Amino acid sequence: MSDIEWQPLPSPMWPDPAVWTDVRDFTLLVFTQHGVPTWEVRRRANSSSGSRNDLVAAGTADTFEAAKAAALFEASERSPE
């Protein structure tokens, strides 16, 4: 997973820094909320099933890079392989 390409989330809804990426069946969001690096792992919406983009796991971290790493870890732990 070292070749993950993070994309910026649209501003001004998500003030910098704010990024997202898709990993397997999940969408990962990493952003700063009230000055705290925050991460979310959401189940990716499937257009054919009409399912929602459900929150699977979330948390905070000491740094923005640590938040990205935590999101990647959670997604990899929850992915069947």
PDB file of N, CA, C and O in Angstrom:
ATOM      1  N   MET A   1       0.803  -1.194   0.000  1.00  0.00           N
ATOM      2  CA  MET A   1       0.000   0.000   0.000  1.00  0.00           C
ATOM      3  C   MET A   1       0.848   1.261   0.000  1.00  0.00           C
ATOM      4  O   MET A   1       0.324   2.353   0.220  1.00  0.00           O
ATOM      5  N   SER A   2       2.106   1.137  -0.234  1.00  0.00           N
ATOM      6  CA  SER A   2       2.987   2.305  -0.205  1.00  0.00           C
ATOM      7  C   SER A   2       2.772   3.216  -1.401  1.00  0.00           C
ATOM      8  O   SER A   2       3.227   4.360  -1.392  1.00  0.00           O
ATOM      9  N   ASP A   3       2.089   2.735  -2.427  1.00  0.00           N
ATOM     10  CA  ASP A   3       1.869   3.554  -3.616  1.00  0.00           C
ATOM     11  C   ASP A   3       0.494   4.213  -3.629  1.00  0.00           C
ATOM     12  O   ASP A   3      -0.045   4.502  -4.698  1.00  0.00           O
ATOM     13  N   ILE A   4      -0.074   4.450  -2.458  1.00  0.00           N
ATOM     14  CA  ILE A   4      -1.382   5.091  -2.338  1.00  0.00           C
ATOM     15  C   ILE A   4      -1.267   6.542  -2.790  1.00  0.00           C
ATOM     16  O   ILE A   4      -0.371   7.270  -2.363  1.00  0.00           O
ATOM     17  N   GLU A   5      -2.191   6.950  -3.662  1.00  0.00           N
ATOM     18  CA  GLU A   5      -2.221   8.335  -4.133  1.00  0.00           C
ATOM     19  C   GLU A   5      -3.386   9.060  -3.462  1.00  0.00           C
ATOM     20  O   GLU A   5      -4.553   8.774  -3.728  1.00  0.00           O
ATOM     21  N   TRP A   6      -3.046   9.993  -2.598  1.00  0.00           N
ATOM     22  CA  TRP A   6      -4.046  10.787  -1.891  1.00  0.00           C
ATOM     23  C   TRP A   6      -4.443  11.974  -2.760  1.00  0.00           C
ATOM     24  O   TRP A   6      -3.590  12.617  -3.372  1.00  0.00           O
ATOM     25  N   GLN A   7      -5.738  12.262  -2.813  1.00  0.00           N
ATOM     26  CA  GLN A   7      -6.282  13.387  -3.574  1.00  0.00           C
ATOM     27  C   GLN A   7      -6.806  14.438  -2.598  1.00  0.00           C
ATOM     28  O   GLN A   7      -7.310  14.089  -1.530  1.00  0.00           O
ATOM     29  N   PRO A   8      -6.694  15.721  -2.951  1.00  0.00           N
ATOM     30  CA  PRO A   8      -7.223  16.752  -2.055  1.00  0.00           C
ATOM     31  C   PRO A   8      -8.753  16.735  -2.034  1.00  0.00           C
ATOM     32  O   PRO A   8      -9.402  16.511  -3.056  1.00  0.00           O
ATOM     33  N   LEU A   9      -9.307  16.975  -0.854  1.00  0.00           N
ATOM     34  CA  LEU A   9     -10.752  17.147  -0.735  1.00  0.00           C
ATOM     35  C   LEU A   9     -11.095  18.578  -1.146  1.00  0.00           C
ATOM     36  O   LEU A   9     -10.271  19.476  -0.974  1.00  0.00           O
ATOM     37  N   PRO A  10     -12.285  18.809  -1.681  1.00  0.00           N
ATOM     38  CA  PRO A  10     -12.631  20.141  -2.188  1.00  0.00           C
ATOM     39  C   PRO A  10     -12.698  21.192  -1.078  1.00  0.00           C
ATOM     40  O   PRO A  10     -13.287  20.968  -0.020  1.00  0.00           O
ATOM     41  N   SER A  11     -12.085  22.332  -1.347  1.00  0.00           N
ATOM     42  CA  SER A  11     -12.160  23.482  -0.443  1.00  0.00           C
ATOM     43  C   SER A  11     -13.331  24.334  -0.905  1.00  0.00           C
ATOM     44  O   SER A  11     -13.666  24.256  -2.087  1.00  0.00           O
ATOM     45  N   PRO A  12     -13.960  25.113  -0.105  1.00  0.00           N
ATOM     46  CA  PRO A  12     -13.723  25.423   1.306  1.00  0.00           C
ATOM     47  C   PRO A  12     -14.443  24.475   2.248  1.00  0.00           C
ATOM     48  O   PRO A  12     -14.340  24.621   3.466  1.00  0.00           O
ATOM     49  N   MET A  13     -15.169  23.507   1.708  1.00  0.00           N
ATOM     50  CA  MET A  13     -15.867  22.563   2.580  1.00  0.00           C
ATOM     51  C   MET A  13     -14.885  21.817   3.489  1.00  0.00           C
ATOM     52  O   MET A  13     -15.191  21.542   4.649  1.00  0.00           O
ATOM     53  N   TRP A  14     -13.713  21.495   2.956  1.00  0.00           N
ATOM     54  CA  TRP A  14     -12.680  20.795   3.700  1.00  0.00           C
ATOM     55  C   TRP A  14     -11.422  21.673   3.701  1.00  0.00           C
ATOM     56  O   TRP A  14     -10.662  21.639   2.733  1.00  0.00           O
ATOM     57  N   PRO A  15     -11.187  22.444   4.742  1.00  0.00           N
ATOM     58  CA  PRO A  15      -9.987  23.291   4.773  1.00  0.00           C
ATOM     59  C   PRO A  15      -8.712  22.442   4.739  1.00  0.00           C
ATOM     60  O   PRO A  15      -8.675  21.340   5.288  1.00  0.00           O
ATOM     61  N   ASP A  16      -7.675  22.966   4.092  1.00  0.00           N
ATOM     62  CA  ASP A  16      -6.378  22.269   4.027  1.00  0.00           C
ATOM     63  C   ASP A  16      -5.794  22.104   5.413  1.00  0.00           C
ATOM     64  O   ASP A  16      -5.939  22.995   6.250  1.00  0.00           O
ATOM     65  N   PRO A  17      -5.147  21.003   5.676  1.00  0.00           N
ATOM     66  CA  PRO A  17      -5.003  19.841   4.806  1.00  0.00           C
ATOM     67  C   PRO A  17      -6.220  18.923   4.906  1.00  0.00           C
ATOM     68  O   PRO A  17      -6.770  18.722   5.989  1.00  0.00           O
ATOM     69  N   ALA A  18      -6.625  18.380   3.787  1.00  0.00           N
ATOM     70  CA  ALA A  18      -7.738  17.439   3.732  1.00  0.00           C
ATOM     71  C   ALA A  18      -7.567  16.598   2.469  1.00  0.00           C
ATOM     72  O   ALA A  18      -7.501  17.136   1.363  1.00  0.00           O
ATOM     73  N   VAL A  19      -7.497  15.267   2.640  1.00  0.00           N
ATOM     74  CA  VAL A  19      -7.258  14.372   1.512  1.00  0.00           C
ATOM     75  C   VAL A  19      -8.162  13.147   1.602  1.00  0.00           C
ATOM     76  O   VAL A  19      -8.739  12.850   2.648  1.00  0.00           O
ATOM     77  N   TRP A  20      -8.269  12.445   0.472  1.00  0.00           N
ATOM     78  CA  TRP A  20      -9.032  11.201   0.424  1.00  0.00           C
ATOM     79  C   TRP A  20      -8.352  10.244  -0.545  1.00  0.00           C
ATOM     80  O   TRP A  20      -7.556  10.651  -1.391  1.00  0.00           O
ATOM     81  N   THR A  21      -8.682   8.961  -0.402  1.00  0.00           N
ATOM     82  CA  THR A  21      -8.257   7.938  -1.347  1.00  0.00           C
ATOM     83  C   THR A  21      -9.186   6.746  -1.209  1.00  0.00           C
ATOM     84  O   THR A  21      -9.855   6.586  -0.188  1.00  0.00           O
ATOM     85  N   ASP A  22      -9.227   5.914  -2.233  1.00  0.00           N
ATOM     86  CA  ASP A  22      -9.974   4.661  -2.180  1.00  0.00           C
ATOM     87  C   ASP A  22      -8.988   3.522  -1.990  1.00  0.00           C
ATOM     88  O   ASP A  22      -7.967   3.448  -2.673  1.00  0.00           O
ATOM     89  N   VAL A  23      -9.302   2.639  -1.058  1.00  0.00           N
ATOM     90  CA  VAL A  23      -8.511   1.433  -0.802  1.00  0.00           C
ATOM     91  C   VAL A  23      -9.493   0.267  -0.726  1.00  0.00           C
ATOM     92  O   VAL A  23     -10.317   0.183   0.185  1.00  0.00           O
ATOM     93  N   ARG A  24      -9.386  -0.613  -1.689  1.00  0.00           N
ATOM     94  CA  ARG A  24     -10.274  -1.778  -1.799  1.00  0.00           C
ATOM     95  C   ARG A  24     -11.729  -1.324  -1.742  1.00  0.00           C
ATOM     96  O   ARG A  24     -12.162  -0.573  -2.616  1.00  0.00           O
ATOM     97  N   ASP A  25     -12.492  -1.753  -0.751  1.00  0.00           N
ATOM     98  CA  ASP A  25     -13.917  -1.416  -0.653  1.00  0.00           C
ATOM     99  C   ASP A  25     -14.182  -0.182   0.196  1.00  0.00           C
ATOM    100  O   ASP A  25     -15.325   0.079   0.573  1.00  0.00           O
ATOM    101  N   PHE A  26     -13.139   0.577   0.499  1.00  0.00           N
ATOM    102  CA  PHE A  26     -13.282   1.696   1.420  1.00  0.00           C
ATOM    103  C   PHE A  26     -12.822   3.017   0.806  1.00  0.00           C
ATOM    104  O   PHE A  26     -11.960   3.053  -0.071  1.00  0.00           O
ATOM    105  N   THR A  27     -13.425   4.095   1.296  1.00  0.00           N
ATOM    106  CA  THR A  27     -12.949   5.444   1.014  1.00  0.00           C
ATOM    107  C   THR A  27     -12.360   5.971   2.315  1.00  0.00           C
ATOM    108  O   THR A  27     -13.012   5.935   3.359  1.00  0.00           O
ATOM    109  N   LEU A  28     -11.137   6.456   2.251  1.00  0.00           N
ATOM    110  CA  LEU A  28     -10.444   6.991   3.419  1.00  0.00           C
ATOM    111  C   LEU A  28     -10.440   8.509   3.335  1.00  0.00           C
ATOM    112  O   LEU A  28     -10.109   9.076   2.293  1.00  0.00           O
ATOM    113  N   LEU A  29     -10.804   9.164   4.422  1.00  0.00           N
ATOM    114  CA  LEU A  29     -10.798  10.616   4.519  1.00  0.00           C
ATOM    115  C   LEU A  29      -9.861  11.009   5.646  1.00  0.00           C
ATOM    116  O   LEU A  29      -9.918  10.433   6.733  1.00  0.00           O
ATOM    117  N   VAL A  30      -9.004  11.980   5.397  1.00  0.00           N
ATOM    118  CA  VAL A  30      -8.115  12.504   6.437  1.00  0.00           C
ATOM    119  C   VAL A  30      -8.200  14.021   6.354  1.00  0.00           C
ATOM    120  O   VAL A  30      -7.992  14.611   5.294  1.00  0.00           O
ATOM    121  N   PHE A  31      -8.509  14.642   7.483  1.00  0.00           N
ATOM    122  CA  PHE A  31      -8.717  16.082   7.517  1.00  0.00           C
ATOM    123  C   PHE A  31      -8.397  16.607   8.907  1.00  0.00           C
ATOM    124  O   PHE A  31      -8.132  15.834   9.828  1.00  0.00           O
ATOM    125  N   THR A  32      -8.424  17.914   9.051  1.00  0.00           N
ATOM    126  CA  THR A  32      -8.183  18.545  10.350  1.00  0.00           C
ATOM    127  C   THR A  32      -9.494  19.137  10.835  1.00  0.00           C
ATOM    128  O   THR A  32     -10.121  19.947  10.153  1.00  0.00           O
ATOM    129  N   GLN A  33      -9.897  18.714  12.031  1.00  0.00           N
ATOM    130  CA  GLN A  33     -11.141  19.207  12.611  1.00  0.00           C
ATOM    131  C   GLN A  33     -10.823  19.872  13.936  1.00  0.00           C
ATOM    132  O   GLN A  33     -10.350  19.217  14.865  1.00  0.00           O
ATOM    133  N   HIS A  34     -11.079  21.169  14.028  1.00  0.00           N
ATOM    134  CA  HIS A  34     -10.760  21.948  15.223  1.00  0.00           C
ATOM    135  C   HIS A  34      -9.285  21.831  15.582  1.00  0.00           C
ATOM    136  O   HIS A  34      -8.919  21.780  16.756  1.00  0.00           O
ATOM    137  N   GLY A  35      -8.438  21.788  14.542  1.00  0.00           N
ATOM    138  CA  GLY A  35      -6.998  21.715  14.739  1.00  0.00           C
ATOM    139  C   GLY A  35      -6.458  20.329  15.045  1.00  0.00           C
ATOM    140  O   GLY A  35      -5.268  20.174  15.321  1.00  0.00           O
ATOM    141  N   VAL A  36      -7.323  19.317  14.999  1.00  0.00           N
ATOM    142  CA  VAL A  36      -6.918  17.943  15.328  1.00  0.00           C
ATOM    143  C   VAL A  36      -6.947  17.090  14.068  1.00  0.00           C
ATOM    144  O   VAL A  36      -7.983  17.019  13.406  1.00  0.00           O
ATOM    145  N   PRO A  37      -5.828  16.434  13.714  1.00  0.00           N
ATOM    146  CA  PRO A  37      -5.838  15.517  12.566  1.00  0.00           C
ATOM    147  C   PRO A  37      -6.826  14.369  12.818  1.00  0.00           C
ATOM    148  O   PRO A  37      -6.731  13.658  13.818  1.00  0.00           O
ATOM    149  N   THR A  38      -7.760  14.208  11.901  1.00  0.00           N
ATOM    150  CA  THR A  38      -8.861  13.258  12.061  1.00  0.00           C
ATOM    151  C   THR A  38      -8.920  12.356  10.832  1.00  0.00           C
ATOM    152  O   THR A  38      -8.651  12.804   9.717  1.00  0.00           O
ATOM    153  N   TRP A  39      -9.269  11.095  11.032  1.00  0.00           N
ATOM    154  CA  TRP A  39      -9.373  10.156   9.919  1.00  0.00           C
ATOM    155  C   TRP A  39     -10.693   9.406  10.000  1.00  0.00           C
ATOM    156  O   TRP A  39     -11.246   9.198  11.079  1.00  0.00           O
ATOM    157  N   GLU A  40     -11.187   9.003   8.824  1.00  0.00           N
ATOM    158  CA  GLU A  40     -12.390   8.184   8.725  1.00  0.00           C
ATOM    159  C   GLU A  40     -12.183   7.121   7.654  1.00  0.00           C
ATOM    160  O   GLU A  40     -11.543   7.363   6.630  1.00  0.00           O
ATOM    161  N   VAL A  41     -12.732   5.950   7.909  1.00  0.00           N
ATOM    162  CA  VAL A  41     -12.801   4.880   6.906  1.00  0.00           C
ATOM    163  C   VAL A  41     -14.275   4.633   6.666  1.00  0.00           C
ATOM    164  O   VAL A  41     -15.022   4.310   7.589  1.00  0.00           O
ATOM    165  N   ARG A  42     -14.686   4.786   5.418  1.00  0.00           N
ATOM    166  CA  ARG A  42     -16.089   4.602   5.048  1.00  0.00           C
ATOM    167  C   ARG A  42     -16.201   3.517   3.989  1.00  0.00           C
ATOM    168  O   ARG A  42     -15.355   3.400   3.102  1.00  0.00           O
ATOM    169  N   ARG A  43     -17.260   2.728   4.101  1.00  0.00           N
ATOM    170  CA  ARG A  43     -17.535   1.728   3.069  1.00  0.00           C
ATOM    171  C   ARG A  43     -17.917   2.481   1.807  1.00  0.00           C
ATOM    172  O   ARG A  43     -18.808   3.330   1.827  1.00  0.00           O
ATOM    173  N   ARG A  44     -17.238   2.168   0.705  1.00  0.00           N
ATOM    174  CA  ARG A  44     -17.482   2.865  -0.552  1.00  0.00           C
ATOM    175  C   ARG A  44     -18.882   2.553  -1.070  1.00  0.00           C
ATOM    176  O   ARG A  44     -19.310   1.399  -1.057  1.00  0.00           O
ATOM    177  N   ALA A  45     -19.583   3.567  -1.519  1.00  0.00           N
ATOM    178  CA  ALA A  45     -20.937   3.396  -2.056  1.00  0.00           C
ATOM    179  C   ALA A  45     -20.881   2.584  -3.341  1.00  0.00           C
ATOM    180  O   ALA A  45     -19.995   2.774  -4.173  1.00  0.00           O
ATOM    181  N   ASN A  46     -21.819   1.696  -3.487  1.00  0.00           N
ATOM    182  CA  ASN A  46     -21.939   0.882  -4.691  1.00  0.00           C
ATOM    183  C   ASN A  46     -23.157   1.396  -5.449  1.00  0.00           C
ATOM    184  O   ASN A  46     -24.284   1.260  -4.973  1.00  0.00           O
ATOM    185  N   SER A  47     -22.944   1.980  -6.616  1.00  0.00           N
ATOM    186  CA  SER A  47     -24.033   2.616  -7.359  1.00  0.00           C
ATOM    187  C   SER A  47     -25.132   1.628  -7.736  1.00  0.00           C
ATOM    188  O   SER A  47     -26.297   2.016  -7.827  1.00  0.00           O
ATOM    189  N   SER A  48     -24.792   0.372  -7.956  1.00  0.00           N
ATOM    190  CA  SER A  48     -25.810  -0.603  -8.354  1.00  0.00           C
ATOM    191  C   SER A  48     -26.690  -1.024  -7.180  1.00  0.00           C
ATOM    192  O   SER A  48     -27.851  -1.385  -7.373  1.00  0.00           O
ATOM    193  N   SER A  49     -26.143  -0.981  -5.962  1.00  0.00           N
ATOM    194  CA  SER A  49     -26.931  -1.409  -4.806  1.00  0.00           C
ATOM    195  C   SER A  49     -27.650  -0.245  -4.144  1.00  0.00           C
ATOM    196  O   SER A  49     -28.586  -0.451  -3.371  1.00  0.00           O
ATOM    197  N   GLY A  50     -27.217   0.989  -4.443  1.00  0.00           N
ATOM    198  CA  GLY A  50     -27.845   2.148  -3.827  1.00  0.00           C
ATOM    199  C   GLY A  50     -27.486   2.296  -2.362  1.00  0.00           C
ATOM    200  O   GLY A  50     -28.152   3.036  -1.638  1.00  0.00           O
ATOM    201  N   SER A  51     -26.444   1.603  -1.908  1.00  0.00           N
ATOM    202  CA  SER A  51     -26.071   1.681  -0.499  1.00  0.00           C
ATOM    203  C   SER A  51     -25.444   3.023  -0.179  1.00  0.00           C
ATOM    204  O   SER A  51     -24.897   3.697  -1.052  1.00  0.00           O
ATOM    205  N   ARG A  52     -25.532   3.402   1.096  1.00  0.00           N
ATOM    206  CA  ARG A  52     -24.938   4.655   1.547  1.00  0.00           C
ATOM    207  C   ARG A  52     -23.449   4.466   1.773  1.00  0.00           C
ATOM    208  O   ARG A  52     -22.946   3.343   1.793  1.00  0.00           O
ATOM    209  N   ASN A  53     -22.763   5.566   1.938  1.00  0.00           N
ATOM    210  CA  ASN A  53     -21.335   5.574   2.210  1.00  0.00           C
ATOM    211  C   ASN A  53     -21.145   5.527   3.725  1.00  0.00           C
ATOM    212  O   ASN A  53     -20.924   6.563   4.353  1.00  0.00           O
ATOM    213  N   ASP A  54     -21.230   4.331   4.318  1.00  0.00           N
ATOM    214  CA  ASP A  54     -21.285   4.173   5.769  1.00  0.00           C
ATOM    215  C   ASP A  54     -19.931   4.273   6.448  1.00  0.00           C
ATOM    216  O   ASP A  54     -18.923   3.784   5.938  1.00  0.00           O
ATOM    217  N   LEU A  55     -19.927   4.915   7.604  1.00  0.00           N
ATOM    218  CA  LEU A  55     -18.736   5.031   8.426  1.00  0.00           C
ATOM    219  C   LEU A  55     -18.407   3.670   9.041  1.00  0.00           C
ATOM    220  O   LEU A  55     -19.270   3.030   9.642  1.00  0.00           O
ATOM    221  N   VAL A  56     -17.159   3.234   8.888  1.00  0.00           N
ATOM    222  CA  VAL A  56     -16.699   1.954   9.432  1.00  0.00           C
ATOM    223  C   VAL A  56     -15.834   2.183  10.662  1.00  0.00           C
ATOM    224  O   VAL A  56     -15.972   1.477  11.661  1.00  0.00           O
ATOM    225  N   ALA A  57     -14.938   3.173  10.594  1.00  0.00           N
ATOM    226  CA  ALA A  57     -14.046   3.474  11.712  1.00  0.00           C
ATOM    227  C   ALA A  57     -13.611   4.929  11.606  1.00  0.00           C
ATOM    228  O   ALA A  57     -13.582   5.501  10.516  1.00  0.00           O
ATOM    229  N   ALA A  58     -13.272   5.522  12.744  1.00  0.00           N
ATOM    230  CA  ALA A  58     -12.818   6.915  12.756  1.00  0.00           C
ATOM    231  C   ALA A  58     -11.945   7.132  13.981  1.00  0.00           C
ATOM    232  O   ALA A  58     -12.016   6.379  14.952  1.00  0.00           O
ATOM    233  N   GLY A  59     -11.126   8.164  13.920  1.00  0.00           N
ATOM    234  CA  GLY A  59     -10.291   8.476  15.058  1.00  0.00           C
ATOM    235  C   GLY A  59      -9.495   9.749  14.829  1.00  0.00           C
ATOM    236  O   GLY A  59      -9.678  10.445  13.831  1.00  0.00           O
ATOM    237  N   THR A  60      -8.623  10.034  15.758  1.00  0.00           N
ATOM    238  CA  THR A  60      -7.749  11.201  15.668  1.00  0.00           C
ATOM    239  C   THR A  60      -6.311  10.746  15.846  1.00  0.00           C
ATOM    240  O   THR A  60      -6.049   9.614  16.254  1.00  0.00           O
ATOM    241  N   ALA A  61      -5.386  11.640  15.536  1.00  0.00           N
ATOM    242  CA  ALA A  61      -3.965  11.312  15.642  1.00  0.00           C
ATOM    243  C   ALA A  61      -3.188  12.563  16.033  1.00  0.00           C
ATOM    244  O   ALA A  61      -3.721  13.673  16.028  1.00  0.00           O
ATOM    245  N   ASP A  62      -1.923  12.361  16.368  1.00  0.00           N
ATOM    246  CA  ASP A  62      -1.063  13.479  16.763  1.00  0.00           C
ATOM    247  C   ASP A  62      -0.635  14.326  15.578  1.00  0.00           C
ATOM    248  O   ASP A  62      -0.460  15.537  15.712  1.00  0.00           O
ATOM    249  N   THR A  63      -0.465  13.696  14.412  1.00  0.00           N
ATOM    250  CA  THR A  63      -0.037  14.418  13.212  1.00  0.00           C
ATOM    251  C   THR A  63      -0.909  14.005  12.035  1.00  0.00           C
ATOM    252  O   THR A  63      -1.607  12.992  12.086  1.00  0.00           O
ATOM    253  N   PHE A  64      -0.858  14.801  10.981  1.00  0.00           N
ATOM    254  CA  PHE A  64      -1.627  14.500   9.776  1.00  0.00           C
ATOM    255  C   PHE A  64      -1.135  13.201   9.135  1.00  0.00           C
ATOM    256  O   PHE A  64      -1.943  12.386   8.689  1.00  0.00           O
ATOM    257  N   GLU A  65       0.181  13.005   9.087  1.00  0.00           N
ATOM    258  CA  GLU A  65       0.734  11.765   8.511  1.00  0.00           C
ATOM    259  C   GLU A  65       0.336  10.545   9.334  1.00  0.00           C
ATOM    260  O   GLU A  65       0.092   9.474   8.777  1.00  0.00           O
ATOM    261  N   ALA A  66       0.270  10.696  10.651  1.00  0.00           N
ATOM    262  CA  ALA A  66      -0.160   9.590  11.506  1.00  0.00           C
ATOM    263  C   ALA A  66      -1.635   9.273  11.270  1.00  0.00           C
ATOM    264  O   ALA A  66      -2.030   8.109  11.338  1.00  0.00           O
ATOM    265  N   ALA A  67      -2.450  10.282  10.995  1.00  0.00           N
ATOM    266  CA  ALA A  67      -3.860  10.060  10.689  1.00  0.00           C
ATOM    267  C   ALA A  67      -4.009   9.276   9.383  1.00  0.00           C
ATOM    268  O   ALA A  67      -4.847   8.380   9.283  1.00  0.00           O
ATOM    269  N   LYS A  68      -3.193   9.620   8.387  1.00  0.00           N
ATOM    270  CA  LYS A  68      -3.222   8.873   7.125  1.00  0.00           C
ATOM    271  C   LYS A  68      -2.823   7.419   7.361  1.00  0.00           C
ATOM    272  O   LYS A  68      -3.454   6.505   6.830  1.00  0.00           O
ATOM    273  N   ALA A  69      -1.790   7.210   8.147  1.00  0.00           N
ATOM    274  CA  ALA A  69      -1.328   5.849   8.437  1.00  0.00           C
ATOM    275  C   ALA A  69      -2.400   5.059   9.190  1.00  0.00           C
ATOM    276  O   ALA A  69      -2.597   3.875   8.919  1.00  0.00           O
ATOM    277  N   ALA A  70      -3.086   5.698  10.124  1.00  0.00           N
ATOM    278  CA  ALA A  70      -4.130   5.017  10.892  1.00  0.00           C
ATOM    279  C   ALA A  70      -5.293   4.611   9.982  1.00  0.00           C
ATOM    280  O   ALA A  70      -5.825   3.508  10.106  1.00  0.00           O
ATOM    281  N   ALA A  71      -5.679   5.489   9.086  1.00  0.00           N
ATOM    282  CA  ALA A  71      -6.763   5.167   8.158  1.00  0.00           C
ATOM    283  C   ALA A  71      -6.371   3.990   7.260  1.00  0.00           C
ATOM    284  O   ALA A  71      -7.171   3.083   7.032  1.00  0.00           O
ATOM    285  N   LEU A  72      -5.145   4.013   6.757  1.00  0.00           N
ATOM    286  CA  LEU A  72      -4.667   2.905   5.920  1.00  0.00           C
ATOM    287  C   LEU A  72      -4.630   1.597   6.703  1.00  0.00           C
ATOM    288  O   LEU A  72      -5.012   0.551   6.180  1.00  0.00           O
ATOM    289  N   PHE A  73      -4.176   1.648   7.939  1.00  0.00           N
ATOM    290  CA  PHE A  73      -4.117   0.460   8.774  1.00  0.00           C
ATOM    291  C   PHE A  73      -5.516  -0.123   8.984  1.00  0.00           C
ATOM    292  O   PHE A  73      -5.728  -1.323   8.809  1.00  0.00           O
ATOM    293  N   GLU A  74      -6.466   0.732   9.361  1.00  0.00           N
ATOM    294  CA  GLU A  74      -7.833   0.250   9.598  1.00  0.00           C
ATOM    295  C   GLU A  74      -8.439  -0.362   8.339  1.00  0.00           C
ATOM    296  O   GLU A  74      -9.078  -1.413   8.406  1.00  0.00           O
ATOM    297  N   ALA A  75      -8.247   0.275   7.212  1.00  0.00           N
ATOM    298  CA  ALA A  75      -8.785  -0.258   5.955  1.00  0.00           C
ATOM    299  C   ALA A  75      -8.159  -1.612   5.618  1.00  0.00           C
ATOM    300  O   ALA A  75      -8.854  -2.524   5.170  1.00  0.00           O
ATOM    301  N   SER A  76      -6.860  -1.741   5.832  1.00  0.00           N
ATOM    302  CA  SER A  76      -6.206  -3.008   5.517  1.00  0.00           C
ATOM    303  C   SER A  76      -6.615  -4.108   6.489  1.00  0.00           C
ATOM    304  O   SER A  76      -6.718  -5.270   6.094  1.00  0.00           O
ATOM    305  N   GLU A  77      -6.849  -3.763   7.751  1.00  0.00           N
ATOM    306  CA  GLU A  77      -7.272  -4.758   8.731  1.00  0.00           C
ATOM    307  C   GLU A  77      -8.699  -5.244   8.482  1.00  0.00           C
ATOM    308  O   GLU A  77      -9.037  -6.379   8.819  1.00  0.00           O
ATOM    309  N   ARG A  78      -9.513  -4.409   7.907  1.00  0.00           N
ATOM    310  CA  ARG A  78     -10.916  -4.741   7.668  1.00  0.00           C
ATOM    311  C   ARG A  78     -11.175  -5.320   6.286  1.00  0.00           C
ATOM    312  O   ARG A  78     -12.295  -5.737   5.990  1.00  0.00           O
ATOM    313  N   SER A  79     -10.163  -5.349   5.442  1.00  0.00           N
ATOM    314  CA  SER A  79     -10.320  -5.868   4.084  1.00  0.00           C
ATOM    315  C   SER A  79     -10.036  -7.353   4.047  1.00  0.00           C
ATOM    316  O   SER A  79      -9.006  -7.803   4.548  1.00  0.00           O
ATOM    317  N   PRO A  80     -10.940  -8.121   3.457  1.00  0.00           N
ATOM    318  CA  PRO A  80     -10.653  -9.554   3.298  1.00  0.00           C
ATOM    319  C   PRO A  80      -9.625  -9.765   2.197  1.00  0.00           C
ATOM    320  O   PRO A  80      -9.723  -9.177   1.120  1.00  0.00           O
ATOM    321  N   GLU A  81      -8.646 -10.603   2.473  1.00  0.00           N
ATOM    322  CA  GLU A  81      -7.629 -10.944   1.457  1.00  0.00           C
ATOM    323  C   GLU A  81      -7.226 -12.373   1.604  1.00  0.00           C
ATOM    324  O   GLU A  81      -6.384 -12.859   0.848  1.00  0.00           O
TER     325      GLU A  81
END
